[in-house]
């Protein structure tokens, strides 16, 4: 038989060699559990704080965005006043204490080509020259021009290199083309082969509008647009722009010079009477369509309001309005 005393001593030694008394093991396990609970709670608190800060940032951003839009609207209200001149200092305003500001500018919408007018007039040569200057192959440019004309003309008769309803139906687009003028420049992306142009000239929309009276304003347009419209070199067009800007070479200043008529402007760059007759339908010395762009800022957040007006100095008509978030 086993001696009970020796058996108890043996169990005590076994427990001691195994790490101590069972009560000590329970206390150690409880301490570890407490540490785990504290870690989980810390993570939960940290996550909750991050969510609170995120929500606070969103709320602050929304408030600043609202204030920036109000500032942009204020700039528009100043710019639409017919008494406000393009170089008027009131077009730039800021409040350092509130951290709010706006900067507005007044432009002529006729500084761009009216794409609808060019297509309805079937000025294929001008558009083809523009597209090939951007790097497009001649045949591709001619095809795109015909595709654009087929999109806006009222009939189903296809231009030589164009695409009408049959082609679009084969592509699974039964309601195309629209057979009407473009309501926005974004609609041009629906036209066959426009993807080729976008690859070559991603900023092509800076050249076009749908709102002007139809002719390029020679006082407002950039030299490259004037060169394309007047069929002259970029240097000749730049000389004409320099003349308009005056000695200080800045737009909308007191020394700006204006032409009395288109003949005066075209004669300055050396166009003959025959050449003037060809390019005159594309150009003008005045257009009453105005673009107002107002950028508002608040707390590092920017918003933009763009307004296109007909006859700002008479009875203005809003043609287009757009609000943007500026990064």
C-alpha positions as CSV (number, residue, x, y, z in Angstrom):
1,X,0.0,0.0,0.0
2,X,1.0,3.6,-0.7
3,X,1.8,5.7,2.3
4,X,-0.8,8.6,2.4
5,X,1.9,11.0,3.8
6,X,4.4,10.2,1.0
7,X,1.6,10.5,-1.5
8,X,0.7,14.1,-0.4
9,X,4.4,15.1,-0.4
10,X,4.8,13.8,-3.9
11,X,1.7,15.7,-5.2
12,X,3.0,18.9,-3.6
13,X,6.4,18.5,-5.3
14,X,4.7,17.8,-8.6
15,X,2.5,20.9,-8.3
16,X,5.5,23.0,-7.4
17,X,7.5,21.8,-10.4
18,X,4.5,22.5,-12.7
19,X,4.5,26.2,-11.8
20,X,3.0,26.7,-8.5
21,X,-0.3,26.4,-6.8
22,X,-3.5,26.2,-8.9
23,X,-4.6,29.5,-7.3
24,X,-1.5,31.2,-8.7
25,X,-2.3,29.9,-12.2
26,X,-5.9,31.3,-11.9
27,X,-4.5,34.7,-10.9
28,X,-2.1,34.7,-13.8
29,X,-4.8,33.8,-16.3
30,X,-7.1,36.5,-15.0
31,X,-4.3,39.1,-15.3
32,X,-3.7,38.1,-19.0
33,X,-7.4,38.4,-19.7
34,X,-7.5,41.8,-18.1
35,X,-4.6,42.9,-20.4
36,X,-6.5,41.6,-23.4
37,X,-9.6,43.4,-22.4
38,X,-7.7,46.6,-21.9
39,X,-6.1,46.2,-25.4
40,X,-9.4,45.6,-27.1
41,X,-11.0,48.6,-25.3
42,X,-8.0,50.8,-26.3
43,X,-8.4,49.8,-29.9
44,X,-12.1,50.5,-29.7
45,X,-11.6,53.9,-28.1
46,X,-8.9,54.7,-30.8
47,X,-11.3,53.7,-33.6
48,X,-14.1,55.8,-32.0
49,X,-11.8,58.8,-31.8
50,X,-10.8,58.4,-35.4
51,X,-14.4,58.2,-36.5
52,X,-15.2,61.4,-34.5
53,X,-12.3,63.2,-36.1
54,X,-13.3,62.0,-39.5
55,X,-16.9,63.1,-39.0
56,X,-15.6,66.5,-37.7
57,X,-13.3,66.8,-40.8
58,X,-16.3,66.1,-43.1
59,X,-18.5,68.6,-41.3
60,X,-15.7,71.3,-41.5
61,X,-15.2,70.5,-45.1
62,X,-18.9,70.8,-45.8
63,X,-19.0,74.2,-44.0
64,X,-16.0,75.5,-45.9
65,X,-17.4,74.2,-49.1
66,X,-20.6,76.1,-48.5
67,X,-18.7,79.2,-47.6
68,X,-16.6,78.9,-50.7
69,X,-19.7,78.5,-52.9
70,X,-21.2,81.6,-51.3
71,X,-18.0,83.5,-52.1
72,X,-18.0,82.3,-55.7
73,X,-21.7,83.4,-56.0
74,X,-20.7,86.8,-54.6
75,X,-18.0,87.1,-57.3
76,X,-20.7,86.3,-60.0
77,X,-23.0,88.9,-58.6
78,X,-20.3,91.5,-58.9
79,X,-19.2,90.4,-62.4
80,X,-22.7,90.4,-63.9
81,X,-23.1,94.0,-63.1
82,X,-22.7,95.9,-66.4
83,X,-20.9,98.7,-64.6
84,X,-18.1,96.3,-63.7
85,X,-15.2,96.4,-66.1
86,X,-12.9,93.4,-66.9
87,X,-9.9,94.9,-65.1
88,X,-12.0,96.3,-62.1
89,X,-10.2,95.5,-58.8
90,X,-13.6,94.6,-57.3
91,X,-13.4,91.3,-59.1
92,X,-10.8,90.2,-56.6
93,X,-11.8,90.2,-52.9
94,X,-10.7,88.5,-49.7
95,X,-11.4,88.6,-45.9
96,X,-8.3,87.4,-44.1
97,X,-10.1,87.2,-40.7
98,X,-12.7,84.8,-42.1
99,X,-10.3,83.1,-44.5
100,X,-12.8,83.6,-47.4
101,X,-12.1,85.1,-50.8
102,X,-13.2,85.1,-54.4
103,X,-11.6,85.9,-57.8
104,X,-13.8,86.5,-60.8
105,X,-13.0,87.1,-64.4
106,X,-15.1,88.3,-67.4
107,X,-14.3,86.7,-70.8
108,X,-15.9,86.7,-74.2
109,X,-17.5,83.4,-75.1
110,X,-16.4,84.1,-78.7
111,X,-12.8,83.4,-77.8
112,X,-13.7,79.9,-78.9
113,X,-15.1,78.4,-82.1
114,X,-18.8,77.7,-82.1
115,X,-18.8,74.0,-83.2
116,X,-22.5,74.0,-84.1
117,X,-22.1,77.0,-86.5
118,X,-19.0,75.5,-88.1
119,X,-20.8,72.2,-88.7
120,X,-24.1,73.7,-89.9
121,X,-22.1,75.9,-92.3
122,X,-20.1,72.8,-93.3
123,X,-16.7,74.5,-92.9
124,X,-14.9,71.3,-93.4
125,X,-11.6,72.9,-94.3
126,X,-11.2,74.8,-91.1
127,X,-12.0,71.8,-88.9
128,X,-9.8,69.5,-90.9
129,X,-6.9,71.9,-90.6
130,X,-7.4,72.1,-86.9
131,X,-7.5,68.4,-86.4
132,X,-4.5,67.7,-88.6
133,X,-2.5,70.4,-86.8
134,X,-3.2,68.4,-83.6
135,X,-1.6,65.4,-85.2
136,X,-4.5,63.6,-86.8
137,X,-4.0,61.8,-90.1
138,X,-5.7,63.6,-93.0
139,X,-8.1,60.8,-93.8
140,X,-9.0,60.3,-90.1
141,X,-9.6,64.1,-89.8
142,X,-11.8,64.2,-92.9
143,X,-13.8,61.2,-91.6
144,X,-14.3,62.8,-88.2
145,X,-15.5,66.0,-89.7
146,X,-18.1,64.2,-91.8
147,X,-19.2,62.2,-88.8
148,X,-19.7,65.4,-86.9
149,X,-21.7,66.9,-89.7
150,X,-23.9,63.8,-90.0
151,X,-24.6,64.0,-86.3
152,X,-26.0,67.5,-86.4
153,X,-27.6,67.7,-89.9
154,X,-31.4,67.0,-90.0
155,X,-31.4,64.3,-92.6
156,X,-30.2,60.8,-93.0
157,X,-28.0,61.4,-96.1
158,X,-24.5,60.4,-95.3
159,X,-21.5,62.6,-96.0
160,X,-18.7,61.1,-98.2
161,X,-16.8,59.7,-95.2
162,X,-19.5,60.1,-92.5
163,X,-21.8,57.8,-90.5
164,X,-25.5,58.0,-90.2
165,X,-28.2,55.8,-88.5
166,X,-27.1,52.5,-90.2
167,X,-23.6,52.6,-88.7
168,X,-24.8,53.4,-85.2
169,X,-27.5,50.7,-85.3
170,X,-24.8,48.2,-86.3
171,X,-23.0,49.3,-83.1
172,X,-26.1,48.7,-81.0
173,X,-26.9,52.4,-80.7
174,X,-30.4,52.7,-82.4
175,X,-31.2,56.3,-81.3
176,X,-28.0,57.8,-82.8
177,X,-27.2,60.3,-84.3
178,X,-29.4,63.0,-82.8
179,X,-29.7,65.0,-86.0
180,X,-29.7,68.3,-84.1
181,X,-27.0,70.7,-82.9
182,X,-25.0,69.7,-79.8
183,X,-26.6,70.8,-76.5
184,X,-23.2,70.4,-74.8
185,X,-19.7,69.7,-75.8
186,X,-19.8,66.4,-73.9
187,X,-22.3,65.2,-76.6
188,X,-19.5,65.3,-79.1
189,X,-17.9,62.3,-77.4
190,X,-20.8,60.2,-78.7
191,X,-19.8,60.8,-82.3
192,X,-17.9,58.1,-84.3
193,X,-14.1,58.5,-84.1
194,X,-14.1,61.2,-81.5
195,X,-12.0,58.9,-79.3
196,X,-9.2,59.3,-81.8
197,X,-9.3,63.1,-81.3
198,X,-9.4,62.8,-77.5
199,X,-6.2,60.7,-77.5
200,X,-4.4,63.3,-79.5
201,X,-5.9,66.4,-77.8
202,X,-7.4,65.7,-74.4
203,X,-8.1,69.5,-73.9
204,X,-9.9,69.9,-77.2
205,X,-12.9,71.4,-75.4
206,X,-10.9,74.6,-74.8
207,X,-11.2,75.4,-78.5
208,X,-15.0,75.1,-78.8
209,X,-18.3,76.4,-77.5
210,X,-21.9,76.1,-78.3
211,X,-23.0,79.5,-76.9
212,X,-21.4,82.3,-78.9
213,X,-23.0,84.1,-81.9
214,X,-21.0,81.9,-84.2
215,X,-17.8,83.9,-85.1
216,X,-14.4,84.0,-83.5
217,X,-13.8,87.4,-81.8
218,X,-10.5,88.6,-83.1
219,X,-10.0,90.8,-80.0
220,X,-10.4,87.9,-77.5
221,X,-9.1,84.7,-79.1
222,X,-5.7,83.1,-78.7
223,X,-3.2,83.3,-81.5
224,X,-3.5,79.7,-82.5
225,X,-7.3,80.0,-83.0
226,X,-6.9,83.2,-85.0
227,X,-4.2,81.5,-87.2
228,X,-6.5,78.6,-87.9
229,X,-9.5,80.8,-88.7
230,X,-7.6,83.4,-90.8
231,X,-5.4,80.7,-92.5
232,X,-2.2,82.6,-91.5
233,X,1.0,81.6,-89.7
234,X,1.1,81.6,-85.9
235,X,3.6,84.4,-86.1
236,X,1.1,86.6,-88.0
237,X,-1.7,85.8,-85.6
238,X,0.6,86.5,-82.6
239,X,1.4,90.0,-84.1
240,X,-2.3,90.7,-84.3
241,X,-2.8,89.7,-80.7
242,X,0.2,91.8,-79.6
243,X,-1.4,94.8,-81.4
244,X,-4.6,94.3,-79.5
245,X,-2.9,93.9,-76.1
246,X,-1.0,97.2,-76.6
247,X,2.4,98.3,-75.3
248,X,2.0,96.6,-71.9
249,X,1.1,93.3,-73.5
250,X,-1.6,92.6,-70.9
251,X,-5.3,92.1,-71.6
252,X,-8.0,94.3,-70.3
253,X,-5.8,97.3,-69.5
254,X,-6.1,101.0,-70.6
255,X,-3.7,100.7,-73.5
256,X,-5.6,97.8,-75.2
257,X,-6.4,98.6,-78.9
258,X,-9.5,97.7,-80.8
259,X,-10.2,97.4,-84.5
260,X,-13.1,99.5,-86.0
261,X,-14.0,96.7,-88.4
262,X,-12.8,93.3,-89.5
263,X,-11.2,94.6,-92.7
264,X,-8.9,96.7,-90.7
265,X,-7.8,93.7,-88.7
266,X,-7.3,91.3,-91.6
267,X,-5.4,94.0,-93.6
268,X,-3.0,94.3,-90.7
269,X,-1.9,90.6,-91.2
270,X,-1.6,91.1,-94.9
271,X,-4.7,89.2,-96.3
272,X,-5.8,90.1,-99.8
273,X,-9.4,91.0,-100.6
274,X,-9.9,87.4,-102.0
275,X,-8.5,85.9,-98.8
276,X,-10.6,88.2,-96.6
277,X,-13.8,87.1,-98.4
278,X,-12.9,83.4,-97.6
279,X,-12.1,83.9,-93.9
280,X,-14.5,86.7,-93.0
281,X,-17.5,84.4,-92.2
282,X,-15.4,82.9,-89.4
283,X,-14.3,86.1,-87.6
284,X,-15.8,89.2,-85.9
285,X,-14.5,92.2,-84.0
286,X,-17.3,92.0,-81.4
287,X,-19.6,89.4,-79.8
288,X,-22.1,90.0,-77.0
289,X,-21.9,86.6,-75.4
290,X,-20.0,86.7,-72.1
291,X,-18.5,84.0,-69.9
292,X,-18.1,84.8,-66.2
293,X,-15.9,82.5,-64.1
294,X,-15.8,83.0,-60.3
295,X,-13.6,81.0,-57.9
296,X,-14.5,81.1,-54.2
297,X,-12.2,79.9,-51.5
298,X,-12.8,79.1,-47.8
299,X,-10.4,77.3,-45.5
300,X,-8.5,75.8,-48.3
301,X,-11.7,74.6,-50.1
302,X,-12.4,75.9,-53.6
303,X,-15.6,76.1,-55.6
304,X,-16.2,77.5,-59.0
305,X,-19.3,79.0,-60.7
306,X,-19.3,79.5,-64.4
307,X,-22.0,81.6,-66.0
308,X,-22.6,82.2,-69.7
309,X,-24.7,85.3,-70.5
310,X,-26.2,86.8,-73.6
311,X,-25.8,90.6,-73.7
312,X,-24.4,91.4,-70.2
313,X,-24.8,95.2,-70.9
314,X,-28.4,95.0,-72.2
315,X,-31.1,92.6,-71.1
316,X,-29.0,89.6,-70.0
317,X,-30.1,86.1,-70.6
318,X,-28.5,83.2,-68.8
319,X,-27.5,80.6,-71.4
320,X,-25.6,78.2,-69.1
321,X,-24.6,77.8,-65.5
322,X,-22.2,75.3,-64.0
323,X,-20.9,74.6,-60.4
324,X,-17.6,72.8,-59.9
325,X,-15.5,71.5,-57.1
326,X,-11.9,72.7,-57.7
327,X,-9.1,70.4,-56.2
